[in-house]
Amino acid sequence: MDKKHQTISHLLARWRGWIQAGAALLTNLHLPNFFKGSLYQGAGKTVCVPGLNCYSCPAASGACPIGAFQAVVGSSKFRFSYYITGFLILLGVLLGRFICGFLCPFGWFQELLHKIPTKKLSTKKLKPLTYLKYAVLLVMVVLLPAFLVNDVGMGDPFFCKYLCPQGVLEGAIPLSLANSGIRAALGKLFTWKLGILLAVVALSVVFYRPFCKWLCPLGAFYALFNRVSLFQMKVDENKCVSCGKCARACKMDVDVTKTPNHTECIRCGMCVSACPTGAVSFRYGFGDGKQNINIEENTEEST
């Protein structure tokens, strides 16, 4: 069974880039809409996709969970979205931040930018910034849309409107290129959001997935379930030789041997590929993340 787990783990790690590309394509199936300058508005838009992907992207095949949540929270009729929250909790329990590492289009976009040849900088000394995304989740996604409302009781989707760079990348830019009316209507808000996108692009070249680490509220939500999700990282202490290669390979600044299911772990599999003894693997099911020495074997040896 261990050999089977190792084989599957290495295959997932090896083909992760292709899985990310496939997930991005499935999330944005309606590619001809880029040339039409129009949005897909079929039945698929009533269903949320797992990753961060703008509803206003012409090719989007589903709704962004953060955008959908804010649309309900900020409406005059509702103050809480049970369907979307339940959907996110289900994904969190089933997969945790595996979604960030394998299924999120904007995460993949940042990784592609990071492949541009240039000097790379570590984020280990910037770890306090990882708490910002929880503040973004609480304040911009939940509290402000629910309580800062207009005369008819409607709140703005603050994260989507003022912070999310994916909306500019997938929505505003392609729509404005294909539609002169939208292009003429662009104003200061677009300029602000474009500045955020350009900053994320520049930072992604030198830092690994900066938006995911510091600002993404969807990543923050899934991170809350990382320690209890069914999809986990496992470390076999019988095989681990404490060489430290897994920790050095991790670009999310996690030491998998100490905290296999750390909130920042996106299950990318870099530690799996780096481990020389096959001690690190993906597992599906409950556990503490570490496989200790078999008790029965210890008992036999002692007798």
Protein Blocks (a to p, Z undefined) as FASTA:
>chain_A
ZZmmmmmmmmmmmmmmmmmmmmmmmmmmmlmlmmnopacfbfklmpccfbdcdfklmklc
bdcfklmmmmmmmpmkbcbdfklmmmmmmmmmmnmmmlmmmmmmklmmmmmmmmpgcddd
dfklmmmmmmmmmmmmmmmmmmmmmmmccfkopacdfklmmmmmmlmmmmmmmmmmmmmk
lmmmpcfklmmmmmmmmmmmmmmmmpghkllmmmmmklmmmmmmmmmmmbdcdddfklpg
olommmmmpmnlpafklmmmgfklgolommmmmpmnlpaccdedddehiacddfklmmmm
mZZ
